[in-house]
Amino acid sequence: MVRLYLIRLKHSSLYNDLLSNWHFICLTLILFLTLVNSGSLVIGLCLGFLLVYLFSQNRKFILLCLVLLFILGFHLVFYEQKYQTRFLGDFEGLGKIEKAKQNDYGKQYIVSLSHGKYLFFLKTEEGNFRVGDTVWLKGNISAAEPAHMPFGFDYRKYLKNLKIYGQIEIEEIAFVRHEFTLKAIKESIENYYDRSFSEQSATVLKALIMGSEDAFAKDLKTQINRVGISHLFVVSGLHVSVFILILTKVLQIFKVKEKYHFYIITPLLFGYLVIMNFMVSIIRVFVSEVMKQFNQRYRLNLTTIDRFCLNVILVLIINPYYLFQMGFILSYLVSGSLILSSRLLERFQKQKLRSGLIMCFVSLLASVPVVAWLSTEVNFLSALFNLVYIPFVSFVLLPLSLAVTFLPFLDGLYLSVVKPFLQVTGFLSRIKWGILRFPHPTWLIIVLYYVLLGGLLACLERGEFKKALKAHGVFLAFLLLWLNKAWFNPVDRVLFLDLPKGEATLIISRFNRMNILIDTGEAGYEEVHQLLMKFGIKRLDYLILSHGDSDHAGEAWNIMNRFSVGTLVVSKYDDSSGIRTALLGKRKNTFFLEAGDSFRAGNLWFTVLHPAKPYSSPNNNSLVLYADLFGRTFLFTGDIEREAERDLAMRFSALKVDYVKIAHHGSLTSTSEVFLQAVNFQTAVIMSGYRNTFGFPNPLTLKKLTVPVWDTKVKQTLVLERNLLAKTMKPPKEKAKKAKISLKIKQTYAFLLTL
């Protein structure tokens, strides 16, 4: 039946038209899903141009695109409606554990309830449940946290893309019963590794064989990521290829005819896919292997790129949200780039070293925008490292791992290989001169990057070395511009950051003229450091510390060690330990300021209004700054309390500003009636810290405020921007606009589906 259908399909006119053109259909689907998710104008324009091109080439392409887009749209709208009507609030009932993952703080569980999947955490002492356990639980279901600042990790969207509706804060939980489930096989194998092997051996085995992303400790995971070999510990085409090679050799030893290999290996691969809980990287390899066999057996004449694109389309039809998972993106991006570079690799097929080096560099270059999107750091030495690591893992470590899985008494031998492997990885991770830090890429940068990279590889593939040299120059120039993106920023910004604890305000003047940071947030949190890198900021002209509390100056030492700081500004009367620690890192160009002092930073003006004398309370020694920034006026108040507010009001009884940063996170000790009568302001900004444990801001403080209030704990980071054409800054509308575009697309599909 299948054979007859494939023969008929092969001789249809549409099939022949689509041969060597599947990449257009695939790209259309990817652009459509990206547009729905991001609302990017650049992606929308690319999709529009592609559809016009397809229509001009062959109307059948448009018809097929519309059918596939309708299928994807139906899936998206169905899930979106289910997601929007998901249950949030108090819950009491039964649930089944689908996944359990250990972390530094306890265990993370995914539980299936009657209305969807949810996530919850338990400390180790609160209980230890297994996959397949049915539990009775009581708690409150809430939405996960969104991104708290520009370029921040959107945990809510991350869970949504995994089809997890929210998280549960557990009040009570109890075991009911245990039932066998296929999803428990993976957990059982991991428990076997923990019981039968030493800690280091079990860690590597779980990561290498089972693809357990949580197997490595935090420091080791950082080392592996920095060296650029994390892909070796995500079950992918490399691993499955080794498995297939080993299975083929075993079948040859037992003299099984080659025509039966497919019927034996495919069910085994599917079994592995089931054990791995349908991990997307294995789905890709499984579909690829099946399509390869069908193409050979039924002579479908599909090219490698056709099969690859059909693979993408099939996987996206199964679940369109795979496109927004990093495992999918990196897996298909790297494999696709190697397929497109196959002719280039064939030219150096006999030169194994050069061919391997080209393969590693192509894989690295293909993944640069994705890696930069995630972490900003790209280690270009990883191409050289992988030249050694890939053969070692493929031909030594992975086969040995499979062997010791069945022969645990060889743990000593295995450990003698694993220990040097991890030691070398630790050593290589300390080599930093090959690491480049890229600012967060925009969609325009991503599109231009791949266009230029594609042009360079095309020239090399055709052997046009003069053109390749020019393309190489243009590509390097583009990378240089990207690395220095801050110099081309045409927008002035003031950002009141939404941090876990504490306060920080970042002021960015267009074209990298002036970068100023007021306070740094709580010690131990790197959000400010990450944001500076993602903006491409390498230099802080001024670091202003309002006072020395750890939630304001805790990260000052680390920031001064990682960035070039021109001038440190502190209160003249603050002698706290936080300020003394900061001074250890910056003795030169330090200003100790008091009321009446002022300074100019480029075209920005700062005037110190407080303190005029020392106070017994450290909070009252905070700097209070009046600032004129980009056509708006601001009052930064630190943590001053009623006593300092009264003194300030006596000296400035009719102060008028646009924005006031409410003192001490909105606590009852500040924002007195005297202060509110003395200062006339349009907007109040409260940076309370979304993980603060003091109940900031106090409800009574909020009642006092009769102007619009921006509480970062509720509304996330406040971003005020001024472009080249504007005279003053305005609150952000771009994010809301993108969300509206995405929503409109989904609403349009919902309307079409009701017709």
C-alpha positions, 0 to 999 in steps of 0.5 A, spaced: 500 500 500 505 504 502 509 502 496 503 504 491 502 510 494 509 512 493 510 510 486 504 514 484 506 520 488 513 520 485 510 521 478 505 527 480 507 533 477 507 537 483 512 532 486 516 533 480 516 541 481 517 540 488 524 536 487 530 541 489 525 546 492 523 544 498 527 549 502 522 554 500 517 551 503 521 549 509 523 557 510 516 559 509 514 555 515 520 557 519 519 565 518 511 564 519 512 561 526 518 566 527 513 572 526 508 569 530 513 568 536 516 575 535 512 580 531 519 582 528 518 587 522 524 584 519 522 577 519 515 579 516 518 583 510 522 576 509 516 572 509 512 577 504 518 577 499 519 569 499 511 568 498 511 573 492 517 570 490 514 563 490 508 566 487 512 568 481 515 561 480 509 556 481 502 557 484 502 550 486 508 552 491 503 557 494 497 552 495 502 547 498 504 553 503 497 555 505 495 548 506 501 547 511 501 554 514 493 552 515 495 546 519 501 549 523 496 555 524 490 550 527 495 547 532 498 554 534 491 557 535 488 551 539 494 551 544 494 558 544 486 558 546 488 552 551 493 556 554 489 563 555 484 559 559 489 555 563 487 554 570 491 558 575 489 559 582 488 554 588 488 547 587 487 540 590 487 534 587 491 528 584 497 529 579 502 524 575 509 525 575 512 525 568 519 528 569 523 529 575 530 533 575 535 534 580 538 541 581 542 544 586 536 546 591 532 540 590 528 536 585 524 539 579 518 536 577 513 536 571 506 533 573 500 532 569 494 534 572 487 534 569 487 540 565 495 540 563 502 540 565 505 544 571 511 544 574 513 545 581 519 544 586 521 541 592 527 541 597 530 534 598 527 533 605 520 535 603 520 528 599 523 524 593 518 522 588 519 518 581 516 518 574 510 514 574 508 516 581 501 519 582 501 524 588 495 528 591 497 535 592 495 542 594 497 548 592 497 555 588 498 555 581 501 561 578 504 563 571 511 563 571 516 569 571 516 573 564 523 576 562 525 582 567 529 586 563 531 587 556 534 580 553 532 577 559 530 570 560 523 569 559 521 563 563 514 564 562 515 563 554 520 557 555 515 553 559 509 555 554 514 552 548 514 546 552 507 546 553 507 547 561 502 551 563 505 554 569 508 552 576 505 550 583 507 553 590 506 546 594 503 547 600 501 539 601 503 533 597 503 526 599 504 519 595 498 515 592 501 510 588 506 508 583 505 505 576 509 503 570 510 508 565 515 508 559 517 515 561 520 512 567 525 507 563 530 513 562 530 515 570 531 507 572 537 507 567 540 514 570 539 511 577 542 504 575 548 509 573 548 512 580 548 505 584 553 502 579 558 507 578 563 512 581 560 519 581 564 522 576 563 516 571 555 516 573 555 524 571 559 523 564 555 516 563 548 520 564 550 526 560 553 522 554 548 516 553 542 519 556 543 526 554 541 528 561 542 536 561 542 536 569 548 531 570 553 536 570 555 540 576 554 548 575 562 549 575 563 543 570 557 545 566 560 552 565 567 549 563 564 545 558 560 550 555 566 555 555 570 550 551 564 549 546 563 542 547 556 542 550 553 539 543 557 532 545 553 531 551 546 532 548 544 526 544 544 528 537 546 525 530 553 524 532 551 519 538 546 516 534 550 515 528 555 511 533 549 507 535 547 505 528 555 503 526 555 499 532 549 495 531 551 494 523 557 491 525 554 487 530 549 484 525 555 483 520 558 479 525 552 475 525 551 475 518 545 478 517 543 480 510 544 487 509 536 488 506 534 486 513 538 491 517 533 497 516 528 492 519 532 491 525 535 498 526 529 502 525 525 499 531 531 499 536 532 506 534 525 508 535 525 504 542 531 509 544 527 515 542 521 512 546 526 511 552 529 518 551 522 521 551 522 523 544 528 528 545 527 533 539 535 531 536 533 524 536 527 525 533 531 529 527 535 523 526 530 518 527 526 521 521 532 522 517 534 515 517 527 513 515 527 518 510 534 516 507 532 508 507 525 510 503 529 514 498 533 509 497 528 503 496 523 507 492 528 511 488 524 518 490 530 522 487 530 526 493 536 530 494 540 531 501 537 538 502 530 536 500 530 530 505 533 535 510 527 540 509 522 535 509 525 533 516 524 540 518 517 540 516 514 533 519 517 535 525 514 542 526 507 539 524 508 534 529 509 540 534 510 547 531 513 549 538 519 545 537 522 551 533 523 555 539 527 550 543 534 551 543 535 543 542 531 544 535 535 550 533 542 548 534 541 541 532 538 543 525 542 549 524 548 545 524 546 539 520 543 544 515 549 548 514 554 542 514 549 539 508 549 546 504 557 545 505 557 538 503 561 540 496 566 544 499 567 538 504 568 533 498 573 538 495 578 536 501 575 529 502 582 526 502 585 531 506 582 529 513 585 534 517 583 540 513 576 537 512 575 536 519 577 543 521 572 546 515 567 542 518 568 544 525 569 552 523 562 551 519 559 548 525 561 554 529 560 559 524 553 557 523 551 557 531 554 564 532 548 568 532 544 563 537 550 562 542 550 570 542 543 570 543 543 565 549 550 568 553 554 573 548 560 569 549 563 565 543 569 561 543 572 561 536 578 556 539 572 551 540 573 549 532 580 547 534 578 543 540 572 540 537 577 537 532 580 533 537 574 532 542 569 529 536 574 523 534 575 522 541 568 522 544 566 518 537 571 513 537 573 512 544 569 515 550 562 513 547 563 506 545 567 505 552 561 508 555 556 503 551 561 498 553 561 499 561 554 500 561 553 493 561 560 491 564 560 496 570 566 492 573 570 496 568 568 502 572 576 503 574 578 503 567 572 508 565 574 513 570 582 513 568 579 515 561 574 520 564 578 524 569 584 526 564 578 528 559 575 532 565 582 535 567 583 537 560 577 540 559 578 544 565 584 547 563 582 549 556 576 553 559 581 557 562 584 559 556 580 566 554 584 569 548 579 566 543 573 568 546 569 574 543 563 577 547 558 579 542 552 584 543 545 581 543 543 580 536 537 583 533 533 580 527 536 584 522 543 582 524 541 575 524 538 575 517 545 579 515 549 574 518 547 568 515 546 572 508 553 574 508 556 567 511 552 563 505 555 568 500 562 566 503 561 559 503 558 559 496 564 562 493 568 557 497 564 552 494 565 554 487 572 555 488 572 563 486 577 564 491 578 572 489 570 573 490 571 569 496 577 573 499 572 579 498 566 576 501 571 574 507 573 581 508 565 583 508 564 578 513 569 580 518 567 587 517 560 585 519 563 581 525 567 587 527 561 592 526 557 587 530 562 586 536 562 594 536 554 595 536 554 600 542 557 605 537 552 605 532 546 605 537 542 611 535 537 611 541 538 614 548 536 610 554 534 610 561 533 603 564 530 602 571 532 595 572 527 589 575 532 585 579 531 579 584 533 584 590 536 591 590 536 597 585 540 599 579 539 604 574 542 604 567 543 610 563 546 609 556 547 615 551 547 614 544 553 612 539 556 610 546 558 617 548 556 616 555 554 610 560 552 611 567 550 606 572 547 608 578 547 602 584 549 595 582 543 590 585 544 585 590 551 581 591 551 574 587 546 576 582 549 577 575 543 580 571 546 587 571 553 584 568 549 580 563 545 586 561 551 590 560 554 585 555 548 584 551 548 592 550 555 591 548 557 596 553 565 595 555 566 601 559 562 605 564 564 612 564 561 613 571 559 608 577 555 611 582 553 608 588 548 611 592 550 608 599 553 601 601 548 596 602 549 590 599 542 591 595 545 597 592 553 596 592 553 588 592 556 587 585 560 594 585 567 590 586 565 585 580 563 590 575 569 594 576 573 588 575 569 586 569 568 593 566 573 599 565 570 604 570 572 611 569 569 615 575 566 612 581 561 617 585 560 615 592 557 619 598 562 623 602 558 621 609 558 614 607 563 609 611 559 603 610 563 596 608 560 596 602 563 603 600 570 601 603 570 594 598 568 598 592 574 603 594 579 597 594 577 596 586 577 604 584 582 608 588 583 613 583 578 618 580 573 617 585 568 623 587 566 623 594 560 628 594 555 632 598 549 636 597 551 642 593 556 638 588 554 637 581 558 634 575 557 633 568 557 627 564 557 629 557 551 633 556 548 630 562 547 634 568 547 631 575 546 635 582 547 632 589 541 635 593 543 630 599 546 629 604 549 635 607 551 632 614 552 625 616 547 621 619 546 616 624 542 611 620 546 609 614 540 609 609 540 617 610 547 618 608 545 616 601 546 620 595 540 624 592 541 626 585 537 631 581 539 629 574 537 632 567 537 626 562 535 626 555 530 632 556 527 629 562 528 630 569 529 625 575 530 624 582 534 618 585 533 618 592 537 611 594 534 609 601 533 615 605 528 615 610 523 620 613 529 624 617 533 625 611 526 627 607 524 632 612 531 635 611 531 635 604 524 638 604 526 644 608 532 646 603 527 644 596 520 646 598 518 646 591 522 641 587 519 639 580 521 633 576 518 628 571 520 621 575 522 620 582 525 613 584 521 612 590 526 611 596 527 604 600 523 600 595 517 603 597 517 601 605 514 605 610 520 608 613 520 613 607 515 617 602 513 621 608 507 626 607 513 632 607 516 629 602 510 628 597 508 635 599 515 638 597 516 634 590 512 635 585 513 629 580 509 626 574 511 618 575 513 614 581 518 608 580 519 603 585 524 598 584 522 593 590 526 587 587 521 581 585 524 576 590 524 581 596 522 578 602 520 584 606 513 585 602 516 591 598 512 596 596 508 597 602 501 598 600 500 604 605 506 607 601 502 606 594 496 609 597 499 615 598 502 616 591 496 620 587 501 619 580 502 613 576 506 608 579 511 603 575 513 598 580 518 593 577 516 587 581 509 588 577 511 591 570 518 589 570 524 593 567 522 601 565 525 603 559 525 610 557 527 611 550 529 617 545 531 616 538 534 621 533 528 625 531 525 625 538 526 631 543 524 627 550 524 620 552 517 616 552 516 609 555 516 603 551 511 601 546 515 597 542 514 590 546 506 591 546 506 593 539 510 586 537 505 582 542 499 585 539 502 583 532 503 576 534 496 576 537 493 579 531 496 573 527 493 568 532 486 572 532 486 572 524 487 564 524 482 563 529 477 567 525 479 563 519 478 556 523 471 558 525 468 559 518 
